[in-house]
């Protein structure tokens, strides 16, 4: 199985991964294991399949759930059955209460009609691309989980922000996505105990910190390429500190600079200065 090449940790490793991403994912998707799963997916879903047959096929569940960032949850047959059953009920609040964007996307993709799950050729092609991308991110995570989290954040943030949603709805979606929430909590230096608070309070704190640290007053600004990079850059900086730096270490000096600027400040000179420490 192809193993992604990430020769550096931290932000330097992230920039290397970004530069080599296209070549690496192509090599990965050409591997026999991914090719076999891709062929299996096409064979099983090129025609309608009953909900029961879908749920009974562990390999198909593994592939399709991986495509929706739910890898490892294919054993939850009863729960998945409920997700698929509830999505077609307009009066059901199950998925809204669950507040999990990955399961909501999975349910929308495989919503059964009269007990049958049917995908168009375009939907199947999109699903295949998602599977390849998520499987690659998982392989990256085997080498460096912070890189996987960064890829997930980069991939999901625009989709989660969406268009025309209220700030409250957006914040709840951000908090419902484990990888996005993990990156934001670290980048904003939020304590782990924040997760014990009511979801409404977590949303308030998240919005306040986004404004304090990155100057964000409109959550749509999170989707700009520059802001995505700033968040990921700060995430890696703070993770480096959390992995063992002392209060007088170069990493802590870098954090002090970060805390006194919006994002990472401006100018190539400051970025170069930070890179010497991080």
C-alpha positions in Angstrom: 0.0 0.0 0.0 1.3 3.4 -0.9 2.4 5.5 2.1 2.2 9.3 1.7 5.6 11.1 1.9 5.6 13.8 4.7 9.3 14.4 5.5 8.6 17.2 8.0 6.2 17.8 10.8 4.4 21.1 11.5 3.6 23.8 9.0 6.7 23.0 6.9 5.4 19.4 6.4 2.0 20.9 5.5 3.4 23.1 2.8 5.3 20.1 1.4 2.2 18.1 1.3 0.3 20.8 -0.5 3.0 21.1 -3.1 3.1 17.4 -3.8 -0.6 16.6 -3.2 -1.7 16.0 -6.8 1.2 13.7 -7.6 0.8 11.8 -4.3 -2.9 11.3 -4.5 -2.6 10.1 -8.1 -0.1 7.4 -7.0 -2.3 6.5 -4.1 -5.5 6.1 -6.2 -3.6 4.0 -8.7 -2.7 1.4 -6.0 -4.4 -2.0 -6.3 -6.2 -1.8 -3.0 -7.9 1.5 -3.8 -8.6 0.4 -7.4 -10.3 -2.8 -6.2 -12.5 -0.9 -3.7 -13.4 1.6 -6.5 -14.4 -1.2 -8.8 -16.4 -2.9 -6.1 -18.3 0.4 -5.4 -19.2 0.8 -9.0 -20.3 -2.8 -9.4 -22.6 -2.6 -6.4 -24.1 0.8 -6.9 -24.4 1.1 -10.7 -27.9 -0.2 -10.2 -30.5 0.1 -7.4 -29.9 -1.9 -4.2 -32.3 -2.6 -1.4 -31.7 -0.9 2.0 -31.3 -4.3 3.6 -28.7 -5.5 1.1 -26.8 -2.3 1.4 -26.7 -2.6 5.2 -25.7 -6.3 5.0 -22.7 -5.6 2.8 -19.9 -4.8 5.2 -17.4 -4.0 2.4 -19.8 -1.6 0.7 -20.6 0.1 4.0 -16.9 0.5 4.7 -16.3 2.2 1.4 -19.3 4.4 1.4 -18.9 5.5 5.0 -15.2 6.2 4.4 -16.3 8.4 1.5 -18.3 10.5 4.1 -15.5 10.6 6.7 -17.2 7.9 8.8 -14.5 5.3 8.5 -14.6 2.7 11.2 -18.4 3.1 11.9 -19.6 0.5 9.4 -20.3 -1.9 12.3 -23.1 0.4 13.6 -25.7 -1.4 11.5 -28.7 -0.5 13.6 -27.7 3.2 13.9 -27.1 3.5 10.1 -30.5 1.9 9.5 -32.1 4.5 11.7 -30.2 7.3 9.9 -31.4 6.1 6.5 -35.0 5.5 7.7 -35.3 8.9 9.4 -33.9 11.0 6.5 -37.1 10.4 4.5 -39.4 11.5 7.3 -40.1 15.2 7.0 -41.3 15.3 10.7 -38.2 13.6 12.0 -35.7 15.7 14.0 -33.2 12.9 14.5 -30.5 14.2 12.2 -30.9 17.8 13.3 -30.4 16.7 17.0 -27.5 14.5 15.9 -25.8 17.6 14.5 -23.2 15.6 12.6 -22.6 16.9 9.1 -21.0 13.7 8.0 -24.0 11.6 8.8 -26.3 14.2 7.3 -24.4 14.0 4.0 -24.4 10.2 4.2 -28.1 10.1 4.7 -28.7 12.6 1.8 -26.6 10.5 -0.5 -28.2 7.1 0.3 -31.8 8.2 1.2 -33.9 5.2 0.1 -37.1 5.5 -1.9 -39.5 2.7 -1.3 -36.8 0.6 0.3 -34.4 1.1 -2.7 -31.1 3.1 -2.8 -30.4 4.4 -6.2 -27.5 6.7 -7.4 -27.2 8.5 -10.7 -24.0 8.0 -12.7 -22.9 11.6 -11.7 -23.6 10.8 -8.0 -21.6 7.6 -8.2 -18.7 9.4 -9.8 -18.8 12.1 -7.1 -18.9 9.3 -4.4 -15.9 7.6 -6.0 -13.9 10.9 -5.9 -14.9 11.4 -2.3 -13.8 7.9 -1.4 -10.4 8.4 -3.0 -9.8 11.8 -1.3 -10.9 10.6 2.2 -9.0 7.3 1.9 -5.9 9.4 1.0 -6.4 11.6 4.0 -6.7 8.5 6.2 -3.4 7.2 4.8 -1.9 10.6 5.5 -3.2 10.3 9.1 -1.2 7.1 9.5 1.9 9.1 9.0 0.9 12.4 10.7 -2.6 12.9 12.1 -2.2 16.7 12.3 -1.8 16.6 8.5 -5.0 14.6 8.2 -6.8 17.1 10.3 -5.5 19.9 8.2 -6.6 18.2 5.0 -10.1 17.6 6.5 -10.3 21.3 7.6 -9.3 22.5 4.2 -11.8 20.2 2.5 -14.8 20.8 4.7 -14.8 24.4 5.9 -16.4 25.9 2.7 -19.1 23.2 2.6 -19.9 23.7 6.3 -20.1 27.5 6.0 -22.5 27.3 3.1 -24.5 30.2 1.7 -27.5 32.0 3.3 -27.2 30.3 6.7 -27.5 32.1 10.0 -24.3 32.5 12.2 -25.9 30.2 14.7 -26.5 27.4 12.2 -22.9 27.7 10.8 -21.4 27.6 14.3 -23.4 24.5 15.2 -22.2 22.8 12.0 -18.6 23.7 12.7 -18.9 22.3 16.2 -20.6 19.2 14.8 -17.7 18.3 12.6 -15.0 16.6 14.7 -12.0 17.4 12.5 -13.0 21.0 11.9 -13.8 21.6 15.6 -10.5 20.0 16.6 -8.5 22.3 14.3 -10.4 25.4 15.3 -10.1 24.6 19.1 -6.4 24.2 18.8 -5.8 27.2 16.5 -7.8 29.4 18.9 -6.1 27.8 21.9 -9.4 26.8 23.5 -9.3 24.5 26.5 -10.6 20.9 26.1 -13.1 21.5 28.9 -15.1 23.8 26.5 -16.8 20.7 25.2 -18.5 20.2 28.6 -20.4 23.5 28.1 -23.8 23.7 26.4 -23.6 23.8 22.6 -25.0 27.4 22.6 -22.2 28.6 24.9 -19.6 26.8 22.9 -20.9 28.6 19.8 -20.7 32.0 21.5 -17.1 31.3 22.6 -16.0 30.1 19.2 -17.4 33.2 17.5 -15.8 35.5 20.1 -12.4 33.9 19.6 -12.6 33.9 15.8 -13.1 37.7 16.0 -10.3 38.2 18.6 -7.7 36.0 16.9 -8.4 36.4 13.2 -10.6 39.6 13.1 -13.5 37.6 11.7 -16.9 39.4 12.0 -18.4 37.5 9.0 -18.1 33.7 9.2 -18.0 33.6 5.4 -14.4 35.0 5.7 -13.3 31.6 7.0 -13.6 30.2 3.5 -11.0 32.5 1.9 -7.8 30.6 0.9 -5.8 33.1 2.9 -7.8 32.6 6.1 -7.8 28.8 5.6 -4.1 28.9 5.5 -3.8 31.2 8.5 -6.0 28.9 10.6 -4.0 25.8 9.6 -0.7 27.6 10.1 -1.7 28.6 13.6 -3.0 25.1 14.3 0.4 23.6 13.5 2.2 26.3 15.6 0.1 25.6 18.7 0.2 21.9 18.2 4.0 22.1 18.2 3.9 24.0 21.5 1.4 21.5 23.0 3.7 18.6 22.1 6.3 19.6 24.8 7.5 23.1 24.5 8.4 25.0 27.7 7.3 28.5 28.6 10.7 29.8 27.5 11.0 27.8 24.3 11.1 29.2 20.8 7.7 27.8 20.3 6.3 29.9 23.1 8.0 33.0 21.7 6.3 32.3 18.4 2.9 31.9 20.2 3.4 35.2 21.9 3.9 36.8 18.5 0.8 35.0 17.2 -1.3 36.2 20.1 -0.3 39.8 19.5 -1.3 39.8 15.9 -4.3 38.9 13.7 -3.5 35.5 12.3 0.2 35.6 11.6 0.5 39.2 10.9 1.7 40.5 7.6 4.9 40.5 5.6 7.3 37.9 4.5 9.8 38.9 7.2 7.5 37.9 10.1 6.6 34.6 8.3 10.3 33.9 7.9 11.0 34.8 11.5 8.3 32.4 12.7 9.5 29.6 10.4 12.9 29.7 12.1 11.1 28.7 15.3 8.4 26.4 14.0 
